[in-house]
């Protein structure tokens, strides 16, 4: 999702990383779906691109 929105915005990974104040390797990993414990950075990137993140508790249905 992050990659699609970034490309739709016409940004390179380098420009997007700078805009979101994260490193290029972090953004690259996020776009590739690599696991990270840095949820704050993930939420920051999503917020910057207007991506709504919703969390579900165990047992909660959509």
N, C-alpha and C positions, 0 to 999 in steps of 0.2 A: 504494500500500500504506500509506504513512504517513497519508494522508488518511482511509482507511477505519478504521485502528486508532485515530486521534485521535477520529473521530466516535463510534466504538464505545465509547470511553472517556468520552464526554460532554463533551469539552473544546472550547472555542472555539480558533481559531488563536492568538489573543492569549494565552490561558491556556497553551496547549501550548508556544508560543515561550518564555514566561517559565519554564515548568517545565524546558525543555531548554536554557535559557540561550543561546538564539539570537534573532536579530531576527525580527520579524514578516515583513518582506520575504523574509528567507532561507527561513523555513518555508513561506511562500506559494509561492515559486519551487520549492522541493523538492517540494511537493505537486503542482505543475503539471508536473513533470518537466523543469524547466530545468537546463541543464548548469551545473556548478560545479566549481571546482578545490579546494574546501574539503572534502575527503573526511573529515577529522577531525570536522567538524560534522555531516556526513551520518551517519557511524557513531555519533556521540553521540546523535543524535535516534533512530536505529533502535534503539540499545541501550536507551534510555529507554523505548521502547514495546515492547520485547521482540521486535523484528524481527531475525531471524537473517540475516546477510549472508554469502554464500559467494562467494568469488572463484574463477574458473577460469582456469588458464593456457592460453595459445594451444595448440590441438591436443588439449586435455584434453576428454574426453567426460563427459556428465552421468552 
